[in-house]
Amino acid sequence: MTFIKPTQIPIDGAHTLPREYFTSPGILAQEMEQIFLQRWICVGREDRIAQPGEYLVQEIGKESVIVLHDRAGGYRAYYNVCRHRGTRLCEEHSGRFSETIQCPYHAWTYSLDGRLIGAPSTGDIEGFDKSDWPLNPVAVASWEGFLFINLAERPEPFDQAFEPLLGRFSRFNLPNLKVHRTVHYDVTCNWKLLFQNYSECYHCGPVHPALAKLTPPTSGENDLIEGPFTGGFMVLNRGQESMTMSGKSCGVSVGDLAEEDMDRVYYYAIFPNMLLSLHPDYVMFHTIWPKGTDRSLIQCSWLFHPATLSDSAFNPDDGVEFWDMTNKQDWHICEQSQAGIESRAYRPGPYSGRESLSVQFDREVLRSLGHGR
């Protein structure tokens, strides 16, 4: 794929968001209802539930969703709610169903396709028909080896929602990459600060000195600048092979990459909860989960070509350690931002031209909430 420098996002004197967008429980409730419960949300890789019967449970605000691999080889998702008295069906965050899903309270039992197949002592209930009480379904889709769910009553078709990304990363061989390591982070800041931080490298010089030695903070171009998905690439310095502690490659090429890809790192913010970073030798992705106005849970995973993981000549941890260090630098500065924003002295400040993707992220948030700005 050849990237042509696009017209930059006009920031039109944009300022950072007012304090209440980072501190108000009411606005967070709106974000959960109008963004996280309406959009396609990444819940991780397909191989988290690789075998029939395997499941994961994902919490989104107060909602809990079971995502499972069904016996036919596809994926299904259901609200983690029994149709009898609403009890949570699964307490564990992952596991494997034998043949059925059974409520721990009164043993109502469901097949993996969601049908109620067992309901003790309901034979004398007038008009009771088990077919009227299936599990409540949640839309599920797979893309490039990732699983997504959508809790909207009438979800936008996945291929329509993700049209700007379809086929964009095919050369990176994403479906066939394997997770080498996953790290969980608990960060005391609002989820939006994480997206805003990821979307610019204005901060890279002072916050990430090791990163700045590998790739110039002002390098590269943005190629997605409108709508919910934004990003582009940065260029590795001459003599540097990848974003690693050593600066050397830590694996074989992840896919059939063009020559220009070999000295680039691509960064994409996939609204509202996924960050995707594509290197020549590995791929990193984050999923972000708001837990309060000032708390976010982050899951970060590193993907490699299977040939890398089977060859002891490579050290995948060279890349993992680099980004774990860099992640922690980002989380710390975002926590410092949260603390400052909570001060009575905070007023929205002007964005620079190097923060145009952060401006676009803010616009997507405001548009989603119906807040004109």
Secondary structure, 3 states (H helix, E strand, C coil): CCCCCCCCCCCCCCECCCCHHHHCHHHHHHHHHHHHCCCCEEEEEHHHHCCCCEEEEEEECCEEEEEEECCCCCEEEEECCCCCCCCCCCCCCEEECCCEEECCCCCCEEECCCCEEECCCCCCCCCCCHHHCCCCEEEEEEECCEEEEECCCCCCCHHHHCCCCCCCCHHHCHHHCEEEEEEEEEECCCHHHHHHHHCCCCCHHHHCHHHHHHCCCCCCEEEECCCCEEEEEEECCCCCCCCCCCCCCCCCCCCCCCHHHHHEEEEEEECCCEEEEECCCCEEEEEEEEEECCEEEEEEEEEECHHHHCCCCCCCHHHHHHHHHHHHHHHHHHHHHHHHHCCCCCCCCECCHHHHHHHHHHHHHHHHHCCCC
